[in-house]
Amino acid sequence: MIHLSEAAAAQVKEMMKQEEGDSLYLRVGVKGGGCTGLSYGMGFDTEINDDDEALDAQHGVTIIMDKESAPVLNGVNIDYKQNMMGGGFTIDNPNAIASCGCGSSFKTATNAGTPENC
C-alpha cells in the first residue's frame, strides 16, 4: 500500500532514536487543508488504534494509518532527499490529480478535501 524507501526509513529510525518510547510506529495520514484541499501528516505513535491499518515493517519501520486515509494513500512512495539546502521527505502519490505549487497539498479524483487560503 505505501512504499518507504531505504533512505526514508533510515531518516525515520534516526528521528525515532530522539523520541522517548521503546515501540514507535510511523503514523501517516491525510487531512483536509492546504491550497489544494488535502495535506499529508507524518508523526510517531505508540499505539495502533482499532480503526488503524498497520503495514508490514519496511526496512525496520512499521507504518500505521487510519482507515479513512488508506484509500488516498494507496500506492504512495515516501522518500528522503538530501541536498545542499538540507533534507526532507518527499511523497509521490499516484492518486493525486492536482497539487499546489509548493507540493504540500493535493486532491484526488474522489476526494477534494477542504482547501484553505494560502
Phi, psi and omega in degrees: 000303174244136176253126178253119181292163178298321179294318179294317179298319179297318179293318178299315180296324177295318178292325179296327179300329182276346178271155176270143180126143183275325185238101180244145176245152173270114178266126177241136181207176179228139176221162177291142177140183183080173183296326187263340175134327179230148175222154181274154172223140176222141178190185181253149178219151179260350184230150170256117181280164180300329182263020179259156168248135178247132179264155174301145181302138176240119181054034178086008180240127175263127181259134173236153179207153175286154185294336178288327180281336187308311181298325181287333182266359181298120179091002182292142173247125177250127180230169175233124181247136177246134175217186184295337180271358183125205181222168179188160177280143174240143180235121177253113184246111180292347180275344182287130177255346177205148176217162179281172182299326181275350176081009183265351176225162187201174169218157178246173180295332183255352183214109180267348179065200180233100181297149174247159173287130181251000000 
